[in-house]
Each structure stands twice: as structure tokens, then as C-alpha cells.
């Protein structure tokens, strides 16, 4: 597969995840292109969840829908009650935060040299 095709597939996955997060009312969704800054992933997707219940719904909806499409996370960290959760889809890493934890970790500030692909507030 050419690098251009791989890049297109990664961007399509990132947009698919954005759609799924929006479907479950995630807030302040930010998609950053970080490929020039790290080898961890091409995209970081950061969003806010207003409750543990919503965090669980976001995680479950992403996991179940993408699994049906043949895509599974390589790793999951955190639990809904922790205030943060990470789902690692290799080229796209999804960060789900409570408002308090998002303010504490401030990933947008840390990765501020990343290119903003989209922001939904």
C-alpha cells in the first residue's frame, strides 16, 4: 500500500471516530495531526465527556461499531470513573476526558504544534 493511501485511510478512520463521538454527544472534539511531532500516531483525537456514564457510552460505541467494521484498538487505558480514557487505534489515538481531567492534562497545549484538522465545540 502506498503511503498516500495509508494516510488517506488513517484520516478516514479519524473522521469516522469523530462521527461516532458526535453521535454520543462528546463535547469539544479536537482532531490534531501530530505525525510531524511523534511516531506514536498520525492523529490525536481529544474530546470531553460530561459523566462516567457518557464516557462508557463513548468507549462502548467506538469499540463495538469499529469492531463490526474490522477495526479493534491495540490498547485501552483507563476506566470511565478515572476521568480519562485512551483508545489506541495505532494511527489514531483517542483521548476521552472529563472536563476536570482535560483541564489538568491540557494535551492541546502540550501538542500545540500539531495541525488542527478539525474542532467541534
Helices and strands as residue ranges (DSSP letters): H 3-23, E 27-33, E 43-48, H 52-68, E 75-77, G 80-82, E 84-88, E 92-97, H 99-105, H 107-110, E 115-120
